[in-house]
Amino acid sequence: MSRFAFFTAILFLAAACASAPPPYAPATQQSAAGYSETQIEANRFFVTFRAPNGADASIIQDYALLRAADITLERGHEWFWVDRRTLDEQQSSNRGPSLGVGVGGASWGSGSGGSVGVGINLPLGSGGGPQARSATLEIRLGEGEKPDEANAYDARALAVNLRARLLQAQ
């Protein structure tokens, strides 16, 4: 029974890690996991966060927002505006429980036998939500008073809130 418990624990651990986003760190190559940015004008950037194996789409987007807030603060601004958002979604082939049945038989010497097996698959991890490989934001760094609009973000408040929620699990 201890072997069963060991393999069950390994399966749960593997399922929990399968959809976890990569750590919040710079990408080492253009298509590698992590964040990257491209300056397109003095106050405009493309900000991307990648999880090449996929992760929860909302978390990937939050990591991109966190990097946008960090860029804004690093350059001495207080707020930024998101002009455009893109999400590279990935289809999950198994979003719910499934049932499988297998039939087998064998013969040896003068004997033979047969078996029937039933298995149940319960997906673990992200809870079946949308998965994504990357999120990209086109941002403008703002000056003066932050507009009271949904696409304008206070960089300091956003960075504090997202760091507390996203990075505590790392």
C-alpha positions, 0 to 999 in steps of 0.5 A: 500500500505504501507504493500506491501512496508514493505513486499517488503523491508523485502524480498529484505533485506532477499535476500541480506543477504542470500548469504553474507559471514560470518564475517572474524573471527576465527571459534568457532568450526571445522565446524563453519563459519569463518577461521581456520588453521592447521600447518602440518610442520614448514612452511606449513599450511592448511588454511580454510574459511567456510560459512556453508550456502554458499556464493559467491565462489570468496569471500570465496577464497579471505577470505582464501587468507587473512588468509594465508597472516595474518599467513605469517605476524604473523610468520615473513615471507613476502610471501607465496606459494599456493601448493593446492586449494580446493573449496567445491562448492554448487549447486544453484537450482535457478540461473535465473528468473522464472515464476509461475502460480497458480489456486484456487477456493472456494465456500461458502454458495450459492456463489463460486469463482475462481482465477488465480495468476501469480508470477515472481521470480527474484533472488537477492544477489550474481548475480547467480555466483558460490556458495561455503561452504568453500575454503581450501589452502595448503600454504608454508611460503617463505623466501628470494626473492619472486618468480615471479610466479602466486602461490607466494603472497606478504603477506603484499600487499595481506592483504592490498588489500583484507582487503580494498575490503572485510572488508569495507562492514562488 
